[in-house]
Amino acid sequence: MSFKVKDHYYKKAKAQKYFARSIYKLEEIDKKHQVLKKQDRVLDLGYYPGSWMQYTSEKIGPDGVVVGIDIQEENQKLSYLKNAKFYQKDIFSIKSLDDLEMSTPFDVVLSDMAPSTTGIKSVDQARSVELIESTLLLLPVLLKKEGNYVFKIFDGPDVQGLISNLRKNFKKIFQFKPKSTRSISKEFFVIAKGYKNESV
Ligand SMILES: C[S@@+](CC[C@H](N)C(=O)[O-])C[C@H]1O[C@@H](n2cnc3c(N)ncnc32)[C@H](O)[C@@H]1O
């Protein structure tokens, strides 16, 4: 179902030249939990159309780098972001940092990925969990020790179990529903800080 309500955040994003209203979710998360800082090297999973890339690029400054991957074709309108790189890739195809032409893990991984929705709640929710589980398997390769991981997930029966498992791997875990998330939405964000990367 296509769902593009022209609400306050949609209009604000358009006026501020951001490519999506999602910008305000990341902004709220970052203001509350300080996930991004100057010079960070950041991976943005499911970046398209790119408002998180726009926000992150500015926040990390010219000495940082933000790498965006998405299954969608590259958004050429983001070429003005000089500290950004883009890959048209499926998260399920990423196996190593070589796939992203990087040699060291990232300071921060962000995921606003959402599966293409079927409208069947249980199926959409299971797909959202599957996407996140695939990223968790890759974290030892992608995220450096002490790094932060912020991801979106659709709430459902298996989600609290997944989050409790994460507590072993991060110093702090927060769950957050930004004000800019539509009230009918089942999505929320997990902010995992201080990765205890045991593989290094
Ligand atoms: C809500 S949008 C992201 C919006 C983005 N954060 C922004 O600020 O513009 C979710 C994105 O996840 C991407 N996505 C879904 N499944 C994916 C996968 N398996 N690999 C990579 N990207 C995926 C979709 O193509 C979609 O562009």
The ligand as an ORCA input file, in Angstrom:
! r2SCAN-3c Opt
* xyz 0 1
  C      12.636      3.689      4.901
  S      13.738      3.530      3.564
  C      15.171      4.363      4.151
  C      15.033      5.877      4.199
  C      16.367      6.541      4.456
  N      16.844      6.296      5.811
  C      16.309      8.034      4.245
  O      16.528      8.761      5.223
  O      16.078      8.485      3.127
  C      14.187      1.847      3.656
  C      15.155      1.376      2.588
  O      15.603      0.046      2.910
  C      15.995     -0.550      1.683
  N      16.163     -2.003      1.807
  C      15.196     -2.925      2.079
  N      15.716     -4.164      2.050
  C      17.044     -4.035      1.779
  C      18.125     -4.975      1.617
  N      17.906     -6.285      1.697
  N      19.360     -4.489      1.354
  C      19.566     -3.150      1.227
  N      18.577     -2.209      1.357
  C      17.338     -2.650      1.623
  C      14.840     -0.158      0.753
  O      15.221     -0.286     -0.595
  C      14.556      1.286      1.189
  O      15.160      2.215      0.320
*
